[in-house]
Structures are given as structure tokens and as C-alpha cells.
Amino acid sequence: MAHTTAGGDAGRADVVTEPLPDTIDPDHFTPRLLALVSNALVWRESHELRRRYGLGTNDWRVISTLAVNPGMAATDIAAYAALNKAVVSKSVATLLERRLIVLSDGPRGSRPMYLTRAGAEMHDLMLPISLRGQEIVLSHLDGDEIARLNDLLQRLLDETRALMTLESEALVDGNADS
């Protein structure tokens, strides 16, 4: 099937108008499938959280992390939740402004954070929205399939973390040689 562009450039010699012979099969490319599931869940959750509480998924991730790990610092939350430090910083500012968390004394980025009572109440309000996404995704799987899926996902996460560590070390080693 030929592809054309809005500008009518399909007749130009440097424009590819046919599918390439070696491409990814989108229906069987695992990273794409994982991303699509994740994106759908995040969109649904973020939409509901913003509509109901004026907070987004990243704010929820900080709140839920502090619910499990009271006293965690922003840099640790970023690592734990696999979020960019700037994203965590923005959420922390929002949650501080809304008085849902407090910071203890310490250097910037390593100050322990805690939920306030209002933050704990917000957690309890937001939790069912997040759990509902899980219910939707897992609704057609039995208990054994869910356990197997979670085991497989955990293994993938472990491998991904190991790969990220190797790549980080390679970057450091590469910069040391420069």
C-alpha cells in the first residue's frame, strides 16, 4: 500500500511510499504491547484522578509510595516508582501545596517525606481508582494466570533493571575514558 504525505510528496525519489521489508510485527512486539496496556491504564487512571481530585497519576505514585514507605526521600521515590526526578519534584510541590505531604529536615532531594492525615485520606480515596484498572486488565484471567503473569512481569522488570545498570555503568566507564 502506497503512503502519501499531505504535501503530495509521494512522487519524489526520496520519499518511501511502500512498507519496508524488515519491520516489527506490531501485534507480537512485546515492548509495544506492554506500552499499550500501560498507556491505557495510565490514561484511564489519570483522567479519573484529575476529574475527581485534581491530581494526576504521578501525584498518585508519590502518595502511594509514601503510603508503603513513609519517610522516603524524593530521589528514592523516583527510583522506586521509576519516575524522572523532575516529575517527582513537580508532584512533591503540588502535594506540599495541597498539604497532603510534609518534608522533614535534610538536604534537598534527601529530605524524608510523610503523608499528612489529609494525604492518608486522599490515598484511601484514590486507591480504588488504581485498583479498578487492575481489575479491568485481569478480569478475564484466572488466579493461576494472574500469578504467572505477575511472575513473568517481575522477571522482565528484573532483567530491565539489570540492563539499565549495565548501560549506566557503560556510560560511566565511557565517560571516564574521555
C-alpha positions as CSV (number, residue, x, y, z in Angstrom):
1,M,0.0,0.0,0.0
2,A,1.5,3.4,-1.0
3,H,1.7,6.1,1.5
4,T,1.4,9.8,0.6
5,T,2.0,12.9,2.6
6,A,-0.2,15.9,3.0
7,G,2.1,17.9,0.8
8,G,1.8,15.5,-2.1
9,D,5.5,14.5,-2.0
10,A,4.8,10.8,-2.8
11,G,6.2,11.2,-6.4
12,R,9.6,12.4,-5.1
13,A,12.5,10.0,-5.3
14,D,13.5,10.4,-1.6
15,V,10.0,9.6,-0.2
16,V,9.3,6.0,0.8
17,T,5.8,5.1,-0.3
18,E,5.8,1.3,0.3
19,P,6.2,-0.6,3.6
20,L,9.8,-1.6,4.4
21,P,10.5,-5.3,4.1
22,D,12.1,-5.7,7.6
23,T,9.8,-4.2,10.2
24,I,8.5,-5.0,13.7
25,D,5.3,-7.1,13.8
26,P,3.2,-4.7,16.0
27,D,0.8,-7.5,17.2
28,H,3.7,-9.6,18.5
29,F,6.3,-7.0,19.7
30,T,6.2,-7.3,23.4
31,P,7.5,-3.8,24.3
32,R,4.7,-2.3,22.2
33,L,2.1,-4.5,23.8
34,L,3.3,-3.7,27.3
35,A,3.3,0.0,26.4
36,L,-0.2,0.0,25.0
37,V,-1.6,-1.7,28.2
38,S,0.4,0.7,30.4
39,N,-0.7,3.7,28.4
40,A,-4.4,2.7,28.5
41,L,-4.2,2.1,32.3
42,V,-2.4,5.4,33.0
43,W,-4.7,7.4,30.8
44,R,-7.8,6.0,32.5
45,E,-6.4,6.4,36.0
46,S,-5.0,9.9,35.3
47,H,-8.3,11.1,33.8
48,E,-10.3,9.8,36.8
49,L,-7.9,11.2,39.4
50,R,-7.8,14.6,37.7
51,R,-11.6,14.7,37.4
52,R,-12.3,13.7,40.9
53,Y,-9.4,15.1,42.9
54,G,-7.4,17.5,40.7
55,L,-4.3,15.2,40.9
56,G,-2.7,13.0,38.3
57,T,-1.1,9.6,38.1
58,N,2.4,10.9,39.1
59,D,0.9,12.5,42.2
60,W,-0.8,9.2,43.0
61,R,2.5,7.4,42.6
62,V,4.2,9.6,45.1
63,I,1.3,9.3,47.5
64,S,1.1,5.5,47.2
65,T,4.8,5.2,47.5
66,L,4.8,7.2,50.8
67,A,1.8,5.1,52.0
68,V,4.0,2.0,51.7
69,N,7.4,3.7,52.6
70,P,6.8,6.5,55.0
71,G,9.9,8.8,55.3
72,M,11.2,8.1,51.8
73,A,13.1,10.9,50.1
74,A,12.3,12.3,46.6
75,T,15.3,10.6,45.0
76,D,14.3,7.3,46.5
77,I,10.7,7.7,45.3
78,A,12.0,8.4,41.8
79,A,14.0,5.2,41.8
80,Y,11.2,3.1,43.5
81,A,8.5,4.3,41.2
82,A,10.7,4.5,38.1
83,L,9.9,8.2,37.6
84,N,12.1,11.1,36.5
85,K,13.4,13.2,39.4
86,A,11.8,16.3,37.8
87,V,8.4,14.6,37.7
88,V,8.7,13.6,41.3
89,S,9.8,17.2,42.2
90,K,6.7,18.7,40.5
91,S,4.4,16.2,42.2
92,V,6.1,16.9,45.6
93,A,5.5,20.7,45.1
94,T,1.8,20.0,44.2
95,L,1.3,17.7,47.2
96,L,3.0,20.1,49.6
97,E,0.9,23.0,48.3
98,R,-2.2,20.8,48.9
99,R,-0.9,19.9,52.4
100,L,-1.0,16.2,51.5
101,I,2.6,15.6,52.4
102,V,5.2,17.2,54.7
103,L,9.0,17.3,54.4
104,S,11.3,16.7,57.3
105,D,14.7,18.4,57.7
106,G,17.6,17.4,55.5
107,P,19.4,18.3,52.2
108,R,17.3,18.9,49.1
109,G,16.4,15.6,47.4
110,S,17.1,13.5,50.5
111,R,14.6,15.0,52.9
112,P,12.2,12.4,54.3
113,M,8.6,12.9,53.3
114,Y,5.4,11.7,55.1
115,L,1.8,11.8,54.3
116,T,-0.3,14.1,56.4
117,R,-3.7,12.9,57.7
118,A,-5.3,14.6,54.6
119,G,-2.7,12.8,52.4
120,A,-3.6,9.4,54.0
121,E,-7.3,10.2,53.4
122,M,-6.5,11.2,49.8
123,H,-4.7,7.9,49.4
124,D,-7.7,6.0,50.5
125,L,-9.9,7.9,48.1
126,M,-7.5,7.3,45.1
127,L,-6.7,3.7,45.8
128,P,-10.0,2.2,44.4
129,I,-9.4,4.1,41.1
130,S,-6.0,2.4,40.7
131,L,-7.3,-1.0,41.8
132,R,-10.1,-0.7,39.3
133,G,-7.6,-0.5,36.5
134,Q,-6.0,-3.7,37.7
135,E,-9.4,-5.4,37.9
136,I,-10.2,-4.4,34.3
137,V,-7.0,-5.8,32.9
138,L,-7.1,-9.0,34.9
139,S,-10.8,-9.7,34.7
140,H,-10.5,-12.5,32.1
141,L,-7.6,-14.3,33.8
142,D,-7.9,-16.9,36.5
143,G,-5.8,-16.9,39.6
144,D,-3.0,-19.1,38.2
145,E,-2.8,-16.9,35.0
146,I,-2.5,-13.8,37.2
147,A,0.2,-15.3,39.3
148,R,2.1,-16.4,36.2
149,L,1.7,-13.0,34.5
150,N,3.0,-11.2,37.6
151,D,5.9,-13.6,37.9
152,L,6.8,-13.0,34.2
153,L,6.4,-9.3,34.6
154,Q,8.6,-9.3,37.7
155,R,11.3,-11.3,35.8
156,L,11.1,-8.8,32.9
157,L,11.5,-5.9,35.4
158,D,14.5,-7.6,37.0
159,E,16.1,-8.0,33.6
160,T,15.3,-4.4,32.6
161,R,16.8,-3.1,35.8
162,A,19.9,-5.3,35.2
163,L,20.2,-3.9,31.7
164,M,19.8,-0.3,32.9
165,T,22.5,-0.9,35.5
166,L,24.9,-2.3,32.8
167,E,24.1,0.6,30.5
168,S,24.7,3.1,33.3
169,E,28.0,1.5,34.1
170,A,29.0,1.5,30.5
171,L,28.2,5.3,30.2
172,V,30.3,6.0,33.3
173,D,33.1,3.9,32.0
174,G,32.9,5.5,28.6
175,N,32.9,9.0,30.2
176,A,35.9,8.1,32.3
177,D,37.9,7.2,29.1
178,S,37.2,10.6,27.5
